[in-house]
Amino acid sequence: MSDHVYKAIELTGSSPNSMEEAVSNAIARAHKTLHNLRWFEVVDTRGHIEEGRIVHWQVTVKVNFTLDE
């Protein structure tokens, strides 16, 4: 097993459709500027309610990636 060093950042993704899509949106956006993404952890979930319905999700994730050698 290699000796990896990881960097962790927190991101908040959003979606009108689902928590999973909010997470995917955050990861997809991070992938555009970061590389070596390895894993994520959901640390917070919020939603916006209008007229008794969930209309928007926000999910904060801790995303970890390996640092270059």
N, C-alpha and C positions, 0 to 999 in steps of 0.2 A: 504494500500500500504506500502510495506517495505521501509526502508531507506537504499538504496544501495549507495555504493561509487564505482565510476568507475575509471579505469585507461585507458588512451588513448595512443596508439602507432601508428606510421606511418610505413607502409610497402609498398613496390613496387613490384607488381607481373608482370610477363611478359608472353606473348603468341604470337606465330606466327599466331594464328587464329582469335582472337577477343578480344575486351575490356572486355567482360563479362568473358571470360576464364582467362584473366589476373587477374581479381579481384578474381575469384574462386581459382586460384592457390595460391594467397597470403593468402586467408582465410584458405585454406586447410593446407598450411604449418604452419601457426600460430597455428592451432588446434592441431598439433602434440606436441607442447610444452607448450601451454597455455590452461587454462580452463575457463569456464564461459564467453565465447565470447558472446556478446549480439547484437551489431550492428556495422555498418560501414558507412563511408561517403567517397565518391570519392572526392579527393582534387586536382588531377592533372592527365592529360592524355597526353601521348606522343606516337609518332609512328615513325618508321624508313621506309624510302621510298627508293626503288631501281627501276630504269628504269620506273618511273611513277606509281609504284604500292606500296601499303602498304604491307610490308613484316614482320613487327613485331610491337606489341603493348606493351607499358609499362603504367601501371595504378597505381598511388599512392593512397592508402586508409588510412584513419584514422580508426583504429579498437579499439573498446571499450569493456572492459570486467569488470565484477564485482570483487571486491577484496573479499577474504575470510573473514569470520567473525572472 
